[in-house]
Amino acid sequence: YDRNALEYHLKSFELKQNYFSSLTTKTKASRKFFDFENDLSLVKSLEAIGSVYNSMGMYKKSIEYKEEALKLLRKIYKNEDNSYLANSLDSCGSTYGNLLYNKKALKYKIKAFN
C-alpha cells in the first residue's frame, strides 16, 4: 500500500510542478493569487509524500519533503500566524522525534504552538 501511495503522490507532485512551471502567460493581477494557489497545491503534495515516507519508517527522506513544504509555507505566509504553518512545524517536529533528534523536535514543536 505505502509504495503505491508514494508512487501516486510523487507522480502528482511531478505533474503539478510541470504544469505550474509551464504557465507563463498569467496577468500580473492574477499572478499573485495564482502563485499562491500553486504553492499551496505543491505544499499539500510535499506533505503527502513526506507522510508516506514517514509511515514507511524512512524518516530522513520524510523530513526532506516536510522541510520543503515548510519552506514554501514560510514563503506564502511570511511572518503571519497560520494553522497550516503550525501543522507543518508540528509534523516536522514529530518526524525529527522519530529520528531521535530530540532537541530539534522540541524546537519545532514549541514553534508550532507559539
C-alpha positions as CSV (number, residue, x, y, z in Angstrom):
1,Y,0.0,0.0,0.0
2,D,2.6,2.6,1.0
3,R,4.7,2.0,-2.1
4,N,1.7,2.6,-4.4
5,A,0.7,5.7,-2.4
6,L,4.2,7.0,-2.7
7,E,4.3,6.5,-6.4
8,Y,1.0,8.3,-6.9
9,H,2.0,11.2,-4.7
10,L,5.4,11.5,-6.4
11,K,3.7,11.5,-9.9
12,S,1.1,14.0,-8.8
13,F,3.9,16.3,-7.5
14,E,5.8,16.0,-10.7
15,L,2.8,16.7,-12.8
16,K,1.9,19.8,-10.7
17,Q,5.5,21.1,-11.0
18,N,5.5,20.7,-14.8
19,Y,2.1,22.2,-15.2
20,F,2.7,25.2,-13.0
21,S,6.1,25.9,-14.5
22,S,4.5,25.9,-18.0
23,L,2.0,28.6,-17.2
24,T,3.9,31.8,-18.0
25,T,1.1,33.9,-19.6
26,K,-0.7,35.0,-16.5
27,T,-1.7,38.6,-16.0
28,K,0.1,40.5,-13.2
29,A,-3.1,41.0,-11.3
30,S,-4.0,37.3,-11.2
31,R,-0.4,36.1,-10.8
32,K,-0.2,36.7,-7.0
33,F,-3.3,34.7,-6.3
34,F,-2.4,32.0,-8.9
35,D,1.1,31.6,-7.5
36,F,-0.4,31.3,-4.0
37,E,-2.7,28.5,-5.2
38,N,0.1,26.7,-7.0
39,D,2.3,26.9,-3.9
40,L,-0.4,25.5,-1.6
41,S,-1.1,22.7,-4.0
42,L,2.6,21.8,-4.1
43,V,2.8,22.1,-0.3
44,K,0.0,19.5,0.0
45,S,1.8,17.2,-2.3
46,L,5.1,17.6,-0.5
47,E,3.4,16.9,2.8
48,A,1.7,13.8,1.5
49,I,4.9,12.4,0.1
50,G,6.6,13.1,3.5
51,S,3.8,11.4,5.3
52,V,4.1,8.3,3.2
53,Y,7.8,8.1,3.8
54,N,7.2,8.6,7.5
55,S,4.7,5.8,7.6
56,M,7.3,3.6,5.8
57,G,9.9,4.4,8.5
58,M,12.0,6.4,6.1
59,Y,12.3,9.4,8.4
60,K,15.2,11.2,6.7
61,K,13.5,11.1,3.3
62,S,10.3,12.2,5.0
63,I,11.9,15.2,6.6
64,E,13.3,16.3,3.3
65,Y,9.8,16.7,1.8
66,K,8.3,18.1,5.0
67,E,11.0,20.7,5.3
68,E,10.4,21.7,1.6
69,A,6.7,22.1,2.3
70,L,7.5,24.2,5.4
71,K,9.9,26.4,3.3
72,L,7.1,27.0,0.8
73,L,4.6,27.8,3.6
74,R,7.0,30.3,5.1
75,K,7.3,31.9,1.6
76,I,3.5,32.1,1.3
77,Y,2.6,33.3,4.9
78,K,5.9,35.1,5.8
79,N,5.5,36.1,9.5
80,E,1.8,35.5,9.8
81,D,0.5,33.1,12.4
82,N,-1.3,30.4,10.5
83,S,-2.7,26.9,11.1
84,Y,-1.0,25.5,8.0
85,L,2.3,26.7,9.2
86,A,1.7,25.4,12.8
87,N,0.7,22.0,11.5
88,S,3.7,21.8,9.3
89,L,6.0,22.7,12.1
90,D,4.3,20.1,14.3
91,S,4.7,17.5,11.6
92,C,8.4,18.2,11.2
93,G,8.8,18.1,14.9
94,S,7.3,14.6,15.1
95,T,9.5,13.3,12.3
96,Y,12.6,14.8,14.0
97,G,11.4,13.0,17.1
98,N,11.2,9.7,15.1
99,L,14.8,10.4,14.1
100,L,15.7,10.9,17.8
101,Y,16.8,14.4,17.1
102,N,15.0,15.4,20.3
103,K,16.3,19.0,20.7
104,K,15.3,19.8,17.1
105,A,12.0,18.1,17.6
106,L,11.3,20.1,20.7
107,K,12.3,23.3,18.9
108,Y,9.8,22.7,16.1
109,K,7.0,21.6,18.5
110,I,7.4,24.8,20.5
111,K,7.3,26.9,17.4
112,A,4.2,25.2,16.3
113,F,2.3,26.1,19.5
114,N,3.6,29.7,19.9
